[in-house]
């Protein structure tokens, strides 16, 4: 609904491809830093990615926040994409044959900033042909994907509730609202 009312002045003038290309190919270093700041001992986990997914959705919906995303559209397909995207680096690029939960932070940074796999990349199943368990890998992936869909749907609902409450509070006070951290807002939703 909001996206249907975006004005030409917001970068949607006819033949303005620059806005979209920037959005699509430029890595937002602040967003990457939000993710990497969650790391411990130079490693990121599935849980870190899940928390980042939640925060990212909440921030995208906050029209008063610095990370508000005018391109943000959310659908059932978007949830499935997010569910996979936020476990893709850990599941695909991890080093261990049996632990699918963690990855070196630098590998994630390289993936998002260079848009390519690390030098010499091969999937776990190729690197560990005798010990890699396809069934366990697919079970973990499916469980985390389903959990991410729930996280995404819940964050989207919470974000809409927060935005609605802020809009109502802004209207009743006659002033605009200022942004608060999405993690703080979600804890009070």
C-alpha positions as CSV (number, residue, x, y, z in Angstrom):
1,X,0.0,0.0,0.0
2,X,2.7,2.5,1.0
3,X,4.8,1.6,-2.1
4,X,2.0,2.5,-4.4
5,X,2.1,6.0,-3.2
6,X,5.8,6.7,-3.6
7,X,6.3,10.0,-5.5
8,X,8.5,10.7,-8.5
9,X,10.6,12.9,-6.3
10,X,11.6,9.8,-4.3
11,X,13.7,8.4,-7.2
12,X,11.0,6.8,-9.3
13,X,11.0,9.2,-12.2
14,X,10.5,7.4,-15.5
15,X,13.8,6.1,-17.0
16,X,15.6,6.4,-13.6
17,X,17.5,3.2,-13.6
18,X,20.3,4.6,-11.3
19,X,18.2,4.3,-8.1
20,X,17.4,0.6,-8.8
21,X,20.9,-0.3,-9.9
22,X,22.4,1.3,-6.8
23,X,19.9,-0.5,-4.6
24,X,20.6,-3.8,-6.3
25,X,24.4,-3.8,-6.7
26,X,25.8,-1.6,-3.9
27,X,26.4,-3.3,-0.6
28,X,25.0,-1.4,2.3
29,X,28.0,-1.4,4.6
30,X,25.8,-0.4,7.6
31,X,23.6,-3.5,7.1
32,X,26.6,-5.7,6.7
33,X,28.1,-4.2,9.9
34,X,24.8,-4.9,11.7
35,X,25.2,-8.5,10.8
36,X,29.0,-8.8,11.5
37,X,28.6,-7.0,14.8
38,X,26.6,-10.1,16.0
39,X,29.6,-12.3,15.5
40,X,31.6,-13.9,18.3
41,X,35.2,-14.8,18.0
42,X,35.2,-14.0,14.3
43,X,32.3,-16.4,13.6
44,X,28.7,-16.0,12.6
45,X,26.0,-18.5,13.4
46,X,22.6,-19.4,12.0
47,X,21.1,-17.6,15.1
48,X,23.1,-14.5,14.3
49,X,21.6,-14.5,10.8
50,X,18.1,-15.1,12.2
51,X,18.4,-12.1,14.5
52,X,19.7,-10.0,11.7
53,X,16.7,-11.1,9.5
54,X,14.3,-10.0,12.2
55,X,16.0,-6.6,12.8
56,X,16.3,-6.0,9.0
57,X,12.6,-6.5,8.5
58,X,11.7,-4.2,11.4
59,X,14.2,-1.5,10.2
60,X,12.8,-1.7,6.7
61,X,9.3,-0.9,7.9
62,X,10.3,2.0,10.1
63,X,9.6,5.1,8.0
64,X,11.4,7.3,10.6
65,X,14.5,5.1,10.7
66,X,17.7,5.5,8.9
67,X,17.5,2.0,7.3
68,X,13.9,2.4,6.0
69,X,13.7,0.8,2.7
70,X,11.4,2.4,0.1
71,X,11.7,-0.7,-2.0
72,X,10.5,-3.0,0.8
73,X,7.7,-5.3,-0.4
74,X,6.8,-8.4,1.5
75,X,4.9,-11.4,0.2
76,X,4.9,-15.1,0.7
77,X,7.6,-15.4,-1.9
78,X,9.6,-12.8,-0.1
79,X,9.5,-14.8,3.1
80,X,10.7,-17.9,1.3
81,X,13.6,-15.9,-0.3
82,X,14.5,-14.4,3.0
83,X,14.3,-17.8,4.8
84,X,16.9,-19.2,2.4
85,X,19.0,-16.1,2.0
86,X,19.6,-15.8,5.7
87,X,21.0,-19.3,6.0
88,X,22.6,-19.6,2.6
89,X,26.1,-18.4,3.6
90,X,26.4,-20.6,6.7
91,X,24.8,-23.7,5.2
92,X,26.6,-23.5,1.8
93,X,30.0,-22.0,2.7
94,X,30.8,-23.6,6.1
95,X,33.9,-25.7,6.4
96,X,32.8,-28.5,8.8
97,X,31.3,-31.8,7.5
98,X,28.8,-32.2,10.4
99,X,28.4,-28.7,12.0
100,X,26.1,-26.6,9.8
101,X,25.6,-23.8,12.3
102,X,28.6,-21.5,12.0
103,X,31.0,-19.8,9.6
104,X,33.9,-17.5,9.6
105,X,32.7,-13.9,9.5
106,X,35.3,-12.9,6.8
107,X,33.7,-15.5,4.4
108,X,30.3,-13.8,4.8
109,X,31.9,-10.4,4.3
110,X,33.6,-11.6,1.1
111,X,30.5,-13.2,-0.2
112,X,28.4,-10.0,0.1
113,X,31.1,-7.5,-0.9
114,X,32.7,-9.4,-3.8
115,X,29.5,-11.2,-5.0
116,X,31.5,-14.4,-5.5
117,X,32.5,-17.6,-3.6
118,X,35.9,-17.8,-2.0
119,X,38.9,-19.0,-4.0
120,X,38.9,-22.8,-4.3
121,X,35.3,-23.1,-3.1
122,X,33.7,-26.5,-3.2
123,X,30.5,-27.6,-1.4
124,X,30.8,-29.6,1.8
125,X,29.6,-32.7,0.1
126,X,32.6,-32.5,-2.3
127,X,35.2,-31.6,0.3
128,X,34.0,-34.3,2.7
129,X,32.6,-37.1,0.6
130,X,33.1,-39.8,3.1
131,X,31.6,-38.0,6.2
132,X,29.1,-35.6,4.8
133,X,25.5,-36.6,5.7
134,X,23.0,-35.3,3.0
135,X,20.0,-36.3,5.1
136,X,21.2,-34.4,8.2
137,X,22.2,-31.4,6.1
138,X,18.8,-31.2,4.4
139,X,16.9,-31.7,7.7
140,X,18.9,-28.9,9.3
141,X,18.3,-26.6,6.2
142,X,14.6,-27.4,6.2
143,X,14.2,-26.8,9.9
144,X,16.0,-23.5,9.8
145,X,14.2,-22.4,6.6
146,X,10.8,-23.1,8.3
147,X,12.0,-21.2,11.4
148,X,13.1,-18.3,9.3
149,X,9.7,-18.1,7.6
150,X,8.1,-17.8,11.1
151,X,10.7,-15.2,12.2
152,X,10.1,-13.2,9.0
153,X,6.3,-13.3,9.2
154,X,6.4,-12.4,12.9
155,X,8.8,-9.5,12.4
156,X,6.7,-8.2,9.5
157,X,3.5,-8.3,11.7
158,X,5.4,-6.7,14.6
159,X,6.9,-4.0,12.3
160,X,3.5,-3.1,10.9
161,X,2.0,-2.9,14.4
162,X,4.9,-0.7,15.5
163,X,4.5,1.6,12.5
164,X,0.8,1.8,13.0
165,X,1.2,2.7,16.7
166,X,3.9,5.3,15.9
167,X,1.6,6.9,13.3
168,X,-1.3,7.0,15.7
169,X,0.9,8.5,18.4
170,X,2.3,11.1,15.9
171,X,-1.2,12.1,14.9
172,X,-2.4,12.5,18.4
173,X,0.6,14.5,19.5
174,X,0.7,16.5,16.3
175,X,4.5,15.9,15.9
176,X,6.6,13.5,14.0
177,X,8.1,10.5,15.7
178,X,11.8,9.7,16.1
179,X,13.2,6.3,15.4
180,X,14.2,3.9,18.1
181,X,16.3,0.8,17.6
182,X,14.2,-2.0,16.1
183,X,15.3,-4.4,18.7
184,X,14.0,-2.1,21.4
185,X,10.7,-1.5,19.6
186,X,10.1,-5.2,19.0
187,X,10.7,-5.9,22.7
188,X,7.9,-3.5,23.6
189,X,5.5,-4.6,20.8
